[in-house]
């Protein structure tokens, strides 16, 4: 079912006023329809991670409102958020959230065991596409950050979603790995008519994305 993600005059409580005045996001109102892709670009400290955390319902200290299908993320209870995060919202946070004592494969399978969204073969094919199939049995604690980023991307794709939220997902990837990751992400989003929302220091220059300066 098509979804709408609406931001209505959102201003994080901690953000300096100078960052709000000239922002293309803060204190603005706009909609993100499932199937459209948005890129939010800014230097460090202007609220990229804050935006993703607000859209995921993990941060509620802001004025204004964010709604999905009429549900306010600011006032949503635990049950509502859990439901949204199992079928509407998927996220790769900046810190990735991997269990360091588990292998990359175990981190991916932990999500997929809950959703049954991907087959083992499909996971293997995604790992091959992103060039991490040879390190899947390596513990997250010993993998490079770029390898962990790609595992976190695959993990986020192991569930149904209308909005895929990505916080600087390519920060430690070279151009080839970034291109492969973006291709996989967009292909998986297209299968679900889903929207990709990502933050970045530098523009991807991809024609699929509407670009905004935070």
Order of alpha helices (4+ residues) and beta strands (2+ residues): beta-alpha-beta-beta-alpha-beta-beta-alpha-beta-alpha-alpha-alpha-beta-alpha-beta-beta
